[in-house]
Amino acid sequence: MLAVSLFAVVTSPVTLLLAAVAGLVIPGQGSRPVRVTVLVIGYLAAEGVALFALAGLWVAAGFGRRVREPKHERRHYVCVQTMLRWIFWMVNHVLHVRVRVEGPVPEAYRDRPLIVFSRHAGPGDSFLLVHALMDWYDREPRIVLKDTLQWDPAIDIVLNRLPTRFIRSGAPGRATVDEAGRPDAETQIGELARRLDHNDALVLFPEGGNFTARRRARAIARLRRRGLMAEAAKAEAMRHVLPPRPGGVLSVLENAPEADVVWVAHTGTDHLLTVADVWGALPTNLDVRMRWWQVPAGSVPEGRDERIAWLFEWWREIDDWITVNRVAEGQREVA
């Protein structure tokens, strides 16, 4: 754990410096450039130290030969957890972001594998979900992510050493083999869901991307073109979410029948869809709300059609919750 310990040691001076700067900025309105500079420096510091720690973990794992062993895998999870704690400490202090969670207490999830299906909207919601699973619920997440996130060096390195699947943009739901001859997206997702243990949590975003009004319209039109009129009608009735893509969900449920299902809704960053939106919101004061629902494995319906209908019913439940709990009135929808 030496490399992970060094992460905390090296970032401590940066933490104190940024805390001092943030302390000057936060009491008043502050300037946007200063806040952005603090966030950028803080993230780059975390990125640099993480890369240093990951190099140490690679050496400790026999120059990568034993990186998949449970002991070394756990050390990588601790590295991710430490980095996320640092990032969220910084975001909370610089931007005044508060997170409130409703739903079962952490003890309700003890010693059972979980499948987590979450809404996808706003900047950083996937990071927040993973942070919550690791820090509050003591989970080792297996995550399905877009391959574009591999442009971040630390994310690319650490998640390729952990149970993760990077899916090409637009790939979920396609039964194809890519140029490298790898299995289609649904098969990859199903493989990731196998053999979940007592503290694992598989994370999937069934929408396949962040919500925007234009993406919603395109998704509904795509359902109509495929002759799925019932699903298109259900999607039209949901205002704040994209219609879920059943392929990955069905594959996960098929390959992890022993796991409880957790549905996650959140609101508070819905209106921050572009860089211009984020810039315009500074200095910000965000109240992020999350709602978790737990469904025992024995209550998951059998059969493909029944599970698709069940998925859309839960997505409508999530949409209804967002309608009631949306924090900022009049949030504009942009493409």
N, C-alpha and C positions, 0 to 999 in steps of 0.2 A: 504493500500500500504506500510505498515511499513516494512514487510519482504523484499519487492523489494527494498525499499530505503536502507535497511541494506546491501543488495548485493553490491550496489555502494560504501557504506561507508567502508565496510570491504575490498573490493578489491582495494581500492585506494592506501594503502601502498604497496601492492603487485605490483600494476601498476607502481608506481614510481620506485620501486626497479628493476623491469624488464626493464623499460625504460632506466635506467642507464646502466644495463648490455647490453641491445640491442644496446645502443649508442656506447658502446665500441666495440661490435662485428661487427656491420653493416658497418662502414666506410672501413674496410679492408676485406680481404678474411675471416678472422675469422676461428675458428676451428669448425668442425662438432659436437664434443661432447658438446661444450658450447652452440651452437645453439639448439641442441636437448634438452639439460638440461633446457634451458630457456622455450622452448615450453612445455615440460612435466610439469615443475613446474607451469607454467601459467595455463595450462589446469586443473591440479589437484586443484589449488587454486579456479578456477571458479567452478569446480565440487563440491568442499566442501562447498563453500558459497551458491551455488544453492541448495544443499540439506538442508542447514540451512534455506534458504528462503522458500523452499517448505514446510518445517515443520511448519513454521509460517503461511503460507497460508492455510495449512490444518486445523490448529487450528482456524484461522479466519473464515473458512467456516463451522463452527460448528462441528469440528472434522471430516470433510469430508462429512457431511450430505448434505451441500448445494454447493458442489464443482462444480456441473454442472449448477448452476445459472449463467446468463450472467455476473453479476458483478464479481463473483469469477473467472469465465473463463477468463475474460479480464485481471485480475491480473496475472494469469498464463501466458498469452501471453506476458505480459510486462516482466515477469521474463525471458522467453525464449529470447525475444528481447534483453534484457540487457546482458545476457550471450553471445549471438552471437556477439553483438557489441564488447565485451571484447575480445573474441577469434579472431575476424578478425582484431582488432587493433593490437593484439600481432603478428599474422601471418604476417600482412603487414609490421610491423617494423622489425621483426626478419628475414624474408625471402624475403623482397622486392617484395611482390606480388601486382601487379596493375590490377585492373579490369576495363574494358571498356565495356559499354553497348550500343548497337545500337537498334533502334526500337522506337515505340510510346513513347511519354513522359508520366509521371505518370498521368497527367490530363486526358489522353485518356481512363483510366481505371476507372475513378471515378464512384461511386454509381451504380455498376453493378457487379453481381457475375461472377467469372472467373473459368474456367477449365484450368489448366496448364499442358501441356504434354511436358516433357523435356527429352533431351538426357542424358545418364548416362555414364560418363567416367571420370576417374581420382579421386584422393583422395579429399574428402570434397566437391564435387560438389553439393550434396544434401543440405549440410549446407549453401553453398553460395547462392543457389536458395532461400531457406527459409529466409535467412538473407536479400536478395534483396527484397523479397515480403513484409517482415515486416517493414524493415527500409526505403526503398525507395518508396514503393507503398502502405504503410499503410494498409496491408492486415492481416487477421487472417487465416492462412493456415490450411487446413485439409489435412493430409498427409497420403499416402499409403507407408509403409516402410517394409523392411524385419524384421522378428522377431529377427534376430541375434543382432540388435541394442539394444534390451532390456538388453543385458549384461552390458550396461552403466547405472549405477543406476539413475543418474539424468534424462537421456532420458526416461528410463522406467517409472519413477514416473510421470514426468510432462506430457508426451504424453498420458499416460493412464488416465489422468484427462481432456484431451482435445479431440476434435473430430479427431481421428486417427485410422487407421487400421494397425496392425502388421500382415503381411502375411507370412506364412511359405515359406522358400526358395523352389522355383520350383512350388509353388501353383497356381500362376496366370494362368488362362486358363483351370484349371481342374474343372470339375463339380462334386466335391465330398464333403462329410461332414467329418470333421476331427474327431479325437478320442474323443474329448470333446462334439461332437454333434453340433458344431457351423456350420453356413452356409458356403458354398463354397466361395472361394476367390472373384469370380465375384459378388456374392450376397452381400458380405460384402462391397465391393467397391461401389456398387450401393447404398446401404443404406447410406454410408458416403456422397454421392453426393446429397442426397435429401435436399430440403429446404435450399439451399445456400442463404444467404442474401447479401446485397449490398457491404459488405466489406470482404466477404469470398473468398477464392481461394483454390480449390481442386487441390492437386499436385499429379501427377502420372507419373512414369517413365515406359513407355510402353515396353522398352527392358527387364525389369525384372532383370537387373544386369549390372555391369560395362562391357564395351567393352574390349574384347581381341580377337586376331586373332583366337585362338582355339575355343572360345565360338561362334564366328561368323560361323566357319565351322560346328560346331555341330548343330547350329540353322538351317542352310541351309539344312543339312542332315535330320534333323527332319521334316522340311517342305516337303521334297521329300518323306519320309516314309509315311507321311499322305496323299500323293497324291496331294498336293498343289503346282503343278508345276509352275503356273504363279507367285505365291508369292515367290517361291524359285528363279526363274529367276530374279525377281525384287531385292531380297536380294543380289544376286550375283553381281548385278550392283552397289551396295552400298558398299564402301570400309571402311568407318570409323564408321559405326553404326551397331548394331545388328538388325535383322528384328524385327519390333514391334509385340507385342502380342495383337491381336485385342480384346480379351475377356473383359479385364478391361476397355478399351477405349469405347467399345460399351455400357457397363453397365453404365458408367458415362454419356455418351451422352443421353442415354435413360432416366436417372433419373434426369438430370439437363438440360432440353431443353431450359430454359430461360438464360443460362449462355453463355457469349462469350468464345471462345477458344483461348488460347495463346500457341503458339509453341515456344520452347526455344532451341537454339543451343549454344554450347560453345566449346572453344578450348583453349589450353594452358597448361593443365595438362594431356593430352592424353598419354604421354609417361611415366608417373609415375604410374605404375600398380602394383608394388611390393614394399616391404620395402627396398629391395636392390636398386631399381630405385630411391626412395626418398633419401636414404643415398648417392647414387652416385651423385645426383643433388646438394647436399649441398656444399658450400653455393650457394643458388639459386637466381635467378632474373627472376621471372615469369611475363609474360604479358598475362593475361587471358582476352579473348574476349567473349562477350555474344551477341546473336542476338535474339530479341523477335519479333514475328509476332502476330498480333491480328486479329481474324476472328469473325465478329458479329454472334450472335446466329442464326439470320435469314439466314445466308449463309451456315450453316452446312447442308450437304445433308441428305435426308431421305432414309431409307432402309438400311438393313444390308450390302448387297454387295457393295452398293454405298459408305457407310461409310468406309468399309475396304479398298476399292480402294483409297478413299480420304486420309486415314491414310498413306498408302504406298506412295502416291504422296507427302505428306508433309515430310515424312521421307527421301524421295529422295532429296527434297529441302534442308533439314538440312544437308544431306551428301554432297551435292554440295557446300553449304556454308562453311562447314568444309574444303573441298578440297582447296578452294580458300584462306581461312583465317587461315589455320593451322600455328601456330607461328613458331615452330621449324622444320626446314627442316631435313629430314632423321631420324625422330623419329622412333625408332624401335618398331615393334609389337611383343609382347611376350605373352605366354599363361598365 
